[in-house]
Amino acid sequence: MPNTKLSRKYRPITFINVSIEDIFWEPRQRANREHTIPIEYQQCRDTGRIDAFRLNWKTGMKPVPHIFWDSDVAKWIEAASYSLATHPDPQLNTLLDEVIALIASAQQPDGYLNTHFTVVEPEKRWTNLRDQHELYCAGHMIEAGVAHFQATGKRNLLDVVCHYVDHIASIFGTQPGQKRGYPGHEEIELALVKLYHATDERCYLDLSQYFIDERGKQPYYYDLESVTRGEDPKAYWAKTYSYMQAQIPVRQQSEVVGHAVRAMYLYSAMADLANETGDNDLLDACRALWRDVCLRKMYITGGIGPSRLNEGFTNPYDLPNETAYAETCAAVGLVFWNHRMLQFDCDGRYADIMERALYNGVISGVSLSGELFFYENPLASLGHYHREPWFDCACCPPNIARLLASLGQYVYSQNDDEAVVHLYIQGQGKFRLGEQPVVLRQETQYPWDGEVNIHLDMEQPTSFGLKLRLPGWCKNANLSVNGTYIPIEKRIERGYVCIHQVWNPGDMVQFIMDIPVERVYAHPEVNQDFGLVAIQRGPIVYCLEQVDHDIPVSQIILPVDSPLSFEFTKDLLGGMGRITGEALVTKTDDWKDTLYRPGKPGSHVCQITAIPYFAWDNRSPGPMRIWLPER
Amino acid sequence: MPNTKLSRKYRPITFINVSIEDIFWEPRQRANREHTIPIEYQQCRDTGRIDAFRLNWKTGMKPVPHIFWDSDVAKWIEAASYSLATHPDPQLNTLLDEVIALIASAQQPDGYLNTHFTVVEPEKRWTNLRDQHELYCAGHMIEAGVAHFQATGKRNLLDVVCHYVDHIASIFGTQPGQKRGYPGHEEIELALVKLYHATDERCYLDLSQYFIDERGKQPYYYDLESVTRGEDPKAYWAKTYSYMQAQIPVRQQSEVVGHAVRAMYLYSAMADLANETGDNDLLDACRALWRDVCLRKMYITGGIGPSRLNEGFTNPYDLPNETAYAETCAAVGLVFWNHRMLQFDCDGRYADIMERALYNGVISGVSLSGELFFYENPLASLGHYHREPWFDCACCPPNIARLLASLGQYVYSQNDDEAVVHLYIQGQGKFRLGEQPVVLRQETQYPWDGEVNIHLDMEQPTSFGLKLRLPGWCKNANLSVNGTYIPIEKRIERGYVCIHQVWNPGDMVQFIMDIPVERVYAHPEVNQDFGLVAIQRGPIVYCLEQVDHDIPVSQIILPVDSPLSFEFTKDLLGGMGRITGEALVTKTDDWKDTLYRPGKPGSHVCQITAIPYFAWDNRSPGPMRIWLPER
């Protein structure tokens, strides 16, 4: 059925009104708060990223403030602000104010704010939007300013970024004397929509729309600015502006191309603008792009962008496992975008992708301790790839930190007469329905168990619809309200079970999803997974890690009929589901002195243990694989 | 049994005394002669590689003579000379003399000969052996001079290279005032052994030995010359001198590392020197290195060097298919080295590798027409990889040209009382045994058929041993002499069937090898081939190419029991064996709107056609794969 009303029918419940108190996410949020966020601050400090705002760099000094350093500090501020909002911390509050004061001190009289282009290459300000990340850094600073304002009510960073954006709006646009440029690395577009909501200043939305509208028009701005710099546009290293989704205007785009993180940030902004302006073409483009990425170019983990060369997309169904780039930031971006798409129609397809990325390819990016990170998230390893404490290009650690700190906002949505549960996470969400405050309280061991008990609290009987997501992976579920069984078949709308009724204080909804161990296959056109099988249970994709096996995990074959069983294991990695079963391991003792031979390799029965993919490389280093040959 | 006599027990029959008149190689030699060699000359001409020897380049002119251009011309001379020796061609003879005269005119009074470092960067002569290919170019020019001398008896290029080598010998060595350098790209070492044989000048062998002995000693020469150039040795891009096999002295090397072509040229020279000097340690190193590459790091095609990053080796059993680099030159080098190792003991293991590379990963490097080339030889393609007319770095086309033009030398060996047949190729080989000229004439349709009839011609009865290679892939063979069956079991020595007797003029030996279609498996530690099967028949590895199929070749599964049958197909690609059979193709029509799902993909029976791997990408472009999932 076509969607006739374009604007979003739903709005997320802000993370401030959501508590997370479960066995899965709460420990990760805690590690994020207690380890990741402090570590990131320390790294920003130690590497000179924060001190760069002192603007005391002089020629010859090391380190040289890098063009995207500011964004790392901004994302740390954003993460720390979200954390502060749900877990007050006076020390962190003070620290944030100190860093913000330093940033404010670096703002130029005209509003400009960028450490590199203030002290290192001031003459190059706004001369190379294609490569130099100025507007990207601005975007992250805007998001930081908005987040800090939301968390604390303080305008100390918000005012700085407004001043900066006023400056940017004076530079870029269609008026005479303005540059008709747009960012090489998208990010500011979605940030400006946030700033619009924080300030109610329409000009910020207009600037976002200008960047979106201008993108990909011919003659290409990047060509023109290259010539202005005295460079041959043809010498551009990436050869094509599809690298940053600027090869054609965005409304004409239907194929996901180029750098994956840039794509996700762009599409998120497009979805936001479609909502704000009712722009049918923008939303149609988003839907076509969504089909391309989610039906042809996404790993089973929700990782996207297989290639290291462009940090991005290649051909449809090209999903190599060992060499998967699948940048953590790109999976984070996929969550951002799908969350935005989800609010239009509450279509479970978007929630399914959001959940897939969250439970797999996003949280694989940080160790369980919150102290080590993956930039790339391959789906197989020969044993040479490991988590690291930091990266020179440090976009991923603070990106996952800001997502985890604000995870609450992804759990619920509402509109005027419906409360929606997207994610099953123990804790509560505060709604306002029919002028009444309503609290939903989930009790669940999800994703280890499929039973969810939802308690409804309110002051008086209230009529509204409760929508519970029936995950795409779930084939059977049982629903009861106050102990009365309710058939769900006719209540399913776009992947959500809907119960419209008058609710009373203390009502209890029980939703039990069957959550069997599943063998999952990739579309046959995914060459690299052809003939292979993956193990999934609920939203969690499992992998075999060498540390659990005496036999080489790379030589395991999964017979098509071997039973696999799940158990939650308290002493595994702080409490973790694991799947065990029988498989075959190939014999190697009869391969002396030969690399190729006729004569099928023999095998013998072995026991296997699969752990969640996101939890790999948290113990002894070694090989890992998700996709297994099936016999 | 340890080999007590170190020097080679066998010597190859020179290609001048071998005719190739078969259905497999003769057309390829003809294409090489009629297309490849003329094309390469024209490319060398058109790109400025030949004109560079005029030394009239001035600053600012384009193109700039490149540091390895000279080697492309040299390899063309070598290929053209070999061709001339077996197929006289007065025009080519004259052309060679013209080019040689031009090269001679570029030689400096002191003997130095290198276009780039004479006109472009004369001040940098011999200042960067690590990166700059001067000794590599010299090596190829030496090989060209020797080949031209062997082919024509003319010394016009030989004298030039002797003069150049005398200069090089004055620059490099252990004497006071000499540079203790050695090549960053090995090549000159094996060339100097050839020059020694052509001239009988021991000093050339000594210089080769010096380069071999000096390699990898500490302090590293490359460190010292970096410092002399004012560069930090640690800034070396490849980080380690294992890139050019100079991390430790060569006699201590047992792991194949770094750039694959460099490795093969080095090991070839090591084998040559071991033979010349009886150096046990050098031969032992060769044998250890051989085990490492041939039992752990070689593709089923004989391709080597999986990684594009170092154009070379990675970890044991790391053999990715789609991204296989497997440079044509590296497979050519593998042939060079194994041919040299083979002459020590006539051990069929070396001939097996030589044959595997020749019939697969070497000749895949040039189209059947001789007009288009592969630099990289992947074992699978999604359809985006194709042959090209030339490369900026053009080492591969002339490398395969010189190999094909001199192919005859790989067919036979002899010692004083044995004649050996390594390769089954219709045509004749001229031996001298017991002071008598002996001609072996093979009649065979090999590799399409396993029957070989060998006619022996000589003037009078002569006693000698005839050794016929029993290929490693062959499980059963029948031998008869003049129609009398001879059991072979007790006559097999290191992979050769040996018949020592008095031979009479007109004797006929019939050797019939069973040559079934085989399913071949990779060692289970080869992660990328795990659970997969390849089709091989005789020495030929087969592949599925899209052009022969209506169904996607990437979605084919080979049932373990499906019959496969071979037929020689006259109208396929100029006459080609092909293998047909039944397989399963996965259904995709029930995959609408999903990329991952539980529920094993269905399949239906389909017909498949496999063609020799070397012949792929000679028709309509499309996907290709060698390794297939087996069910």
Chai-1 contact restraints between the chains, C-beta under 6 A:
chainA,res_idxA,chainB,res_idxB,connection_type,confidence,min_distance_angstrom,max_distance_angstrom,comment,restraint_id
A,L295,B,L595,contact,1.0,0.0,6.0,A-B,restraint_1
A,I300,B,Y596,contact,1.0,0.0,6.0,A-B,restraint_2
A,E518,B,P598,contact,1.0,0.0,6.0,A-B,restraint_3
A,V520,B,Y596,contact,1.0,0.0,6.0,A-B,restraint_4
A,V520,B,P598,contact,1.0,0.0,6.0,A-B,restraint_5
A,Y521,B,P601,contact,1.0,0.0,6.0,A-B,restraint_6
A,A522,B,Y596,contact,1.0,0.0,6.0,A-B,restraint_7
A,H523,B,W591,contact,1.0,0.0,6.0,A-B,restraint_8
A,H523,B,L595,contact,1.0,0.0,6.0,A-B,restraint_9
A,P524,B,Q555,contact,1.0,0.0,6.0,A-B,restraint_10
A,P524,B,T586,contact,1.0,0.0,6.0,A-B,restraint_11
A,P524,B,T588,contact,1.0,0.0,6.0,A-B,restraint_12
A,P524,B,P601,contact,1.0,0.0,6.0,A-B,restraint_13
A,N527,B,S554,contact,1.0,0.0,6.0,A-B,restraint_14
A,G531,B,P629,contact,1.0,0.0,6.0,A-B,restraint_15
A,S554,B,N527,contact,1.0,0.0,6.0,A-B,restraint_16
A,Q555,B,P524,contact,1.0,0.0,6.0,A-B,restraint_17
A,T586,B,P524,contact,1.0,0.0,6.0,A-B,restraint_18
A,T588,B,P524,contact,1.0,0.0,6.0,A-B,restraint_19
A,W591,B,H523,contact,1.0,0.0,6.0,A-B,restraint_20
A,L595,B,L295,contact,1.0,0.0,6.0,A-B,restraint_21
A,L595,B,H523,contact,1.0,0.0,6.0,A-B,restraint_22
A,Y596,B,I300,contact,1.0,0.0,6.0,A-B,restraint_23
A,Y596,B,V520,contact,1.0,0.0,6.0,A-B,restraint_24
A,Y596,B,A522,contact,1.0,0.0,6.0,A-B,restraint_25
A,P598,B,E518,contact,1.0,0.0,6.0,A-B,restraint_26
A,P598,B,V520,contact,1.0,0.0,6.0,A-B,restraint_27
A,P601,B,Y521,contact,1.0,0.0,6.0,A-B,restraint_28
A,P601,B,P524,contact,1.0,0.0,6.0,A-B,restraint_29
A,P629,B,G531,contact,1.0,0.0,6.0,A-B,restraint_30
